[in-house]
Amino acid sequence: MASTQYSLDRKDIYKDLGVLGLDYGPHFQRLRRIQTNDFRDIYGINEWDGNFVTYLDAMLQSIAFTIPFRKIMIPMMIRAIRVDPRVFFENVHRNRNVEQKHIEAMDVEQSFAANVAPVIGGEAVDPALVMKMDAKTLNDVKQIYGEEMTKKRERFSVFSADMPFHFNAKSKRLVAHGIEVEDVIGFPIPRRTDGTDLVLDTYQFFPNEDLEAVDPIDKRVANEYIEVCKAMAAKIKQIGYKDIKCDFNYQNISDDVIQEYRTTNNENHVLFRIFDKILTEVVDENKNSKNSKEVMKVLKDIESGAEYDLNKDLINQIQKNEHMIRTMVDIVCENFVSIKEMKVTEINLSSGVLAKEVDHIMSLFRIIPYDVDYKLVVKSKQHCIDM
């Protein structure tokens, strides 16, 4: 590497990538240096810090410097990744940064101060966790904590190491100690040609995990709404409708909360409005159930009223959450990039057709143009009027 003509250090690497539009955070800025003579063979030093994801991502970042034009390029297809853990971790230990050991010791000190000291020093949030100790015992605990943290670092190789790697643009092969990435193919991210109605887009990594797909704020709102509806269902059962199954635990919801939901009148609170209509119109002023004829009239109004369409309810709208749809669509699109036609069949017996949402998300992946043959299996054509 000493004889190469061109060399970039970490600061220059991420400044150049930032100009292209690739803004990497501190944890992903792992490339220490890259060097080359012809920009077809890239030699580099990649910093290992205990995280394999950021380490491998940084290796792939180096491919951007072999592209003969100035566009945002990201790796889209990889034929194979081979990892030999034994060879890899042997070289991690061999290339360990000795000068970083004092920083690792400081990290242990900071970890102890943040996680242990408040508990044994009387400053814990929960007073029950506080343990008063004298100075000698405190030092002993600190020493044991440091030893355990050191063992953990050594066992899982959580330390800094400078790892060399090489990428050849002709063979599209990325090689490092214990790692081989074969046929790395990058594609440019298309830019919008239409300059009107511009919006500020942000891109974040979301794992394909259904339990984490819904935003925490949306999840809290949905959980609260479900609890209110459960309480309303229990109230209906209490006024005499014994056939209603309420085999679930529910919270007692105050009248103030129910009144707040009535006042808000959110169009997505369909189930709440149904329960509220039943509670207010099928009982008299003495809270006794009205006769069956009046009850049937209320139920028919609910059945025929457009404002009581359960497909518009908040609970059913969760399925249209982008993160939940992308969990499936992303996997399909990423593994069938090279095909010219994508066939999609949606079987949906509700009025909440997902075709628009799915097509929009698929359009974001059309790096190589392809046709979409989208088939809908629905209960009624009325559900597809706006398709």
C-alpha positions in Angstrom: 0.0 0.0 0.0 3.0 2.3 0.5 3.6 2.5 -3.2 0.1 3.5 -4.3 -0.4 6.8 -6.1 -3.7 8.0 -4.5 -4.6 7.8 -0.8 -7.5 9.0 1.2 -7.8 9.0 5.0 -11.0 8.7 7.0 -11.8 12.4 7.0 -11.5 12.7 3.2 -13.3 9.4 2.6 -16.5 10.5 4.4 -16.3 14.1 3.2 -16.3 12.7 -0.4 -19.1 10.3 0.3 -21.1 13.1 2.0 -20.8 15.3 -1.1 -22.4 12.4 -3.1 -25.3 12.3 -0.6 -24.2 9.3 1.6 -24.1 10.7 5.1 -22.8 8.0 7.4 -23.0 8.3 11.1 -20.1 7.8 13.4 -20.6 4.1 14.0 -20.5 3.4 10.2 -17.4 5.5 9.6 -15.1 2.6 9.9 -12.8 3.1 6.8 -9.5 4.4 8.1 -7.8 4.6 4.7 -8.1 3.6 1.1 -5.3 3.6 -1.5 -5.2 2.9 -5.3 -3.2 3.5 -8.5 -6.0 3.1 -11.1 -9.3 3.1 -9.1 -9.8 -0.5 -10.2 -7.9 -2.1 -7.4 -8.7 -0.6 -4.0 -6.6 -1.4 -1.0 -7.8 -0.2 2.4 -7.7 -0.4 6.1 -11.1 -1.0 7.8 -11.5 -0.6 11.6 -13.0 -3.4 13.5 -14.8 -2.3 16.7 -16.8 -5.4 17.6 -19.7 -4.9 15.3 -19.8 -7.1 12.2 -22.6 -5.2 10.5 -20.7 -1.8 10.5 -17.5 -3.6 9.6 -18.9 -5.3 6.5 -20.8 -2.2 5.5 -17.6 -0.1 5.6 -15.9 -2.6 3.3 -18.8 -2.2 0.8 -18.5 1.6 1.1 -15.1 1.4 -0.6 -16.7 0.2 -3.9 -18.0 3.8 -4.4 -14.5 4.9 -5.3 -14.2 2.5 -8.2 -17.2 4.0 -10.1 -16.1 6.2 -13.0 -18.9 8.7 -12.6 -20.2 10.9 -9.7 -23.4 9.3 -8.6 -24.8 7.8 -5.5 -24.1 4.0 -5.8 -25.2 1.4 -3.4 -24.6 -2.4 -3.5 -27.8 -4.1 -4.7 -26.7 -7.7 -5.5 -24.2 -10.0 -4.0 -23.7 -13.5 -5.3 -22.1 -14.9 -2.2 -20.5 -14.0 1.2 -18.1 -16.4 2.8 -16.9 -16.0 6.3 -14.3 -18.1 8.2 -14.8 -17.0 11.8 -11.6 -18.7 13.0 -9.4 -16.9 10.4 -11.2 -13.7 10.9 -10.9 -13.4 14.7 -7.4 -14.6 14.7 -6.5 -11.6 12.5 -8.7 -9.3 14.6 -6.5 -10.2 17.6 -3.3 -10.0 15.5 -4.2 -6.5 14.2 -5.5 -5.1 17.4 -4.7 -1.4 18.1 -2.5 -1.5 21.1 -2.7 2.3 21.5 -6.5 2.0 21.9 -6.2 0.1 25.2 -6.2 3.2 27.3 -9.4 4.3 25.6 -10.9 0.9 26.3 -10.0 1.4 30.0 -11.7 4.7 29.9 -14.8 3.1 28.4 -14.9 0.7 31.4 -14.6 3.6 33.8 -17.5 5.4 32.1 -19.6 2.2 32.0 -19.0 1.7 35.7 -19.9 5.3 36.5 -23.1 5.1 34.5 -24.4 1.7 35.4 -23.0 0.6 38.7 -21.9 3.7 40.7 -25.4 5.2 41.0 -26.7 1.9 42.5 -24.0 1.5 45.1 -23.6 5.3 45.7 -27.2 6.0 46.7 -28.3 7.8 43.6 -30.3 5.1 41.9 -33.8 5.9 40.6 -35.2 3.0 42.6 -34.1 3.4 46.3 -34.6 -0.3 46.8 -31.6 -1.0 44.5 -29.3 1.2 46.5 -26.5 -0.5 48.4 -24.3 1.5 50.7 -20.6 0.6 50.6 -17.4 1.8 52.2 -14.4 2.9 50.1 -12.6 -0.4 50.2 -15.6 -2.4 49.1 -16.3 0.1 46.4 -12.8 -0.3 45.0 -13.2 -4.1 45.1 -16.5 -4.0 43.2 -14.9 -1.6 40.7 -12.0 -4.0 40.2 -14.2 -7.0 39.7 -16.4 -5.0 37.3 -13.3 -4.0 35.3 -12.1 -7.6 35.1 -15.5 -8.9 33.9 -15.7 -6.2 31.3 -12.2 -7.1 30.1 -13.1 -10.8 29.8 -16.2 -9.8 27.8 -14.2 -7.7 25.4 -11.6 -10.4 24.9 -14.2 -13.2 24.4 -16.3 -11.2 21.9 -13.4 -9.2 20.4 -15.0 -5.9 21.3 -12.0 -3.7 20.7 -10.4 -1.7 17.9 -8.4 -3.5 15.2 -7.1 -2.3 11.8 -8.0 -4.9 9.2 -6.7 -4.7 5.6 -8.9 -5.5 2.6 -8.8 -5.5 -1.2 -11.5 -4.9 -3.8 -11.0 -5.6 -7.5 -13.5 -3.8 -9.8 -13.0 -6.2 -12.7 -13.7 -9.4 -10.8 -16.1 -7.6 -8.4 -14.6 -9.5 -5.5 -14.0 -8.0 -2.1 -11.5 -9.9 0.1 -10.3 -9.5 3.7 -8.9 -11.9 6.3 -11.5 -14.5 6.7 -14.1 -12.7 4.5 -14.8 -13.0 0.8 -17.6 -11.2 -1.0 -18.2 -12.4 -4.5 -19.9 -10.5 -7.4 -20.7 -7.2 -5.7 -22.9 -5.2 -8.1 -23.8 -1.6 -7.4 -26.6 0.5 -8.8 -27.1 4.2 -8.9 -29.9 5.7 -6.8 -32.2 7.5 -9.3 -32.7 11.2 -8.7 -36.0 12.9 -9.3 -36.2 14.7 -12.6 -39.4 16.5 -11.6 -38.4 19.6 -9.6 -42.0 20.4 -8.4 -43.5 19.4 -5.1 -40.2 18.5 -3.6 -40.1 17.0 -0.1 -37.4 16.2 2.3 -36.9 12.5 2.4 -35.1 10.5 5.0 -34.0 6.9 4.8 -33.6 4.7 7.9 -32.8 1.1 8.4 -35.8 -1.0 9.7 -35.3 -4.7 10.4 -37.9 -7.1 9.0 -39.4 -7.5 12.5 -43.2 -7.3 12.7 -43.2 -6.5 16.4 -41.1 -3.4 15.8 -42.8 -2.3 12.6 -45.3 0.1 14.2 -43.9 3.4 15.4 -43.9 3.6 19.2 -46.2 6.6 19.3 -48.7 4.9 16.9 -48.4 1.7 19.0 -49.3 3.6 22.2 -52.3 5.3 20.5 -53.5 1.9 19.1 -53.1 0.2 22.5 -55.0 2.9 24.3 -57.8 2.7 21.6 -58.0 -1.1 22.0 -58.3 -0.8 25.8 -61.2 1.8 25.4 -63.0 -0.5 23.0 -62.6 -3.5 25.3 -64.0 -1.5 28.2 -67.0 -0.4 26.0 -67.6 -4.0 25.0 -67.7 -5.0 28.6 -70.2 -2.3 29.4 -72.5 -3.6 26.6 -72.4 -7.0 28.2 -73.2 -5.6 31.6 -76.4 -4.0 30.4 -77.8 -7.4 29.6 -76.3 -8.8 26.4 -74.9 -12.0 27.9 -74.2 -13.5 24.5 -71.3 -11.1 23.9 -68.0 -12.8 24.5 -65.7 -10.7 26.5 -63.1 -13.3 27.4 -60.3 -10.8 27.9 -58.9 -8.6 30.6 -59.9 -5.0 30.4 -59.2 -1.8 32.2 -61.9 0.4 33.8 -62.0 3.5 31.6 -63.3 6.7 33.2 -66.2 8.6 31.7 -63.9 11.5 31.1 -61.8 9.4 28.7 -64.9 8.2 26.9 -66.3 11.7 26.6 -62.9 12.8 25.2 -63.2 10.2 22.5 -66.7 11.4 21.7 -65.5 15.0 21.5 -62.5 14.1 19.3 -64.8 12.3 16.8 -61.8 10.7 14.9 -63.0 9.2 11.7 -60.8 6.1 12.4 -62.6 5.4 15.7 -65.3 3.4 13.9 -65.5 0.5 16.5 -65.7 3.1 19.3 -68.6 4.8 17.6 -70.4 1.5 17.1 -70.1 0.6 20.8 -71.0 4.2 21.8 -74.2 4.2 19.6 -75.3 0.9 21.1 -74.7 2.1 24.7 -76.5 5.4 24.1 -79.4 4.2 22.0 -80.4 0.7 23.1 -80.9 1.6 26.8 -83.4 3.9 28.4 -82.8 6.6 31.0 -82.9 3.9 33.7 -80.1 2.0 31.9 -82.4 -0.8 31.0 -82.3 -2.4 27.6 -85.0 -1.3 25.1 -87.3 -3.8 23.3 -85.9 -6.0 20.6 -87.6 -3.9 17.8 -85.8 -0.8 18.8 -82.5 -2.6 19.2 -82.8 -4.1 15.7 -83.4 -0.6 14.3 -80.1 0.6 15.9 -78.2 -2.4 14.6 -79.6 -1.9 11.0 -78.5 1.7 11.2 -75.0 0.6 12.1 -75.0 -2.0 9.4 -76.1 0.4 6.6 -74.2 3.5 7.8 -71.1 4.3 5.8 -69.6 6.0 8.9 -69.7 2.5 10.6 -67.5 0.8 8.0 -65.1 -1.2 10.1 -62.5 -1.3 7.3 -61.8 2.3 8.2 -61.2 1.6 11.8 -57.9 2.4 13.4 -57.2 -1.3 14.1 -57.7 -2.3 10.5 -55.7 0.6 9.2 -52.6 -0.6 11.0 -52.1 -3.2 8.2 -51.5 -0.2 5.8 -48.5 0.9 7.9 -45.6 1.2 5.5 -43.1 -0.6 7.7 -45.4 -3.7 7.9 -46.0 -3.8 4.1 -42.3 -3.3 3.4 -41.4 -6.3 5.6 -42.7 -8.5 2.8 -42.4 -6.3 -0.3 -38.7 -5.4 0.4 -37.7 -9.1 0.5 -39.4 -9.9 -2.8 -38.1 -6.8 -4.6 -34.5 -7.2 -3.4 -34.4 -10.8 -4.5 -35.9 -10.4 -8.0 -34.1 -7.3 -9.2 -33.2 -8.6 -12.6 -36.6 -9.8 -13.8 -38.6 -7.8 -16.2 -42.1 -8.5 -14.9 -43.4 -8.9 -11.3 -46.6 -10.7 -10.7 -48.6 -9.8 -7.6 -51.9 -11.2 -6.4 -53.8 -9.6 -3.6 -56.6 -11.5 -2.0 -58.6 -9.1 0.1 -62.2 -9.6 1.3 -62.4 -6.2 2.9 -62.7 -2.8 1.4 -59.2 -1.9 2.6 -57.4 -2.7 -0.6 -53.6 -2.4 -0.4 -52.8 -2.1 -4.1 -51.9 1.6 -4.0 -49.6 1.2 -1.0 -47.9 -1.9 -2.4 -47.4 -0.4 -5.8 -46.0 2.8 -4.3 -43.4 0.9 -2.3 -42.5 -1.3 -5.2 -41.9 1.8 -7.3 -39.2 2.8 -5.0 -37.2 -0.3 -6.0 -37.5 0.1 -9.7 -33.8 0.7 -10.3 -34.1 -1.7 -13.3 -37.5 -0.9 -14.9 -40.0 -3.8 -14.9 -43.7 -4.3 -15.4 -46.1 -5.2 -12.5 -49.0 -7.6 -13.3 -51.2 -6.8 -10.3 -54.3 -9.0 -9.8 -57.0 -8.2 -7.2 -59.3 -10.8 -5.7 -62.0 -8.8 -3.9 -65.4 -9.4 -2.5 -67.0 -6.5 -4.6 -65.9 -4.3 -7.5 -67.1 -1.3 -5.5 -63.9 -1.7 -3.4 -61.8 -1.0 -6.5 -63.5 2.1 -7.8 -60.6 4.3 -7.1 -57.9 1.8 -8.3 
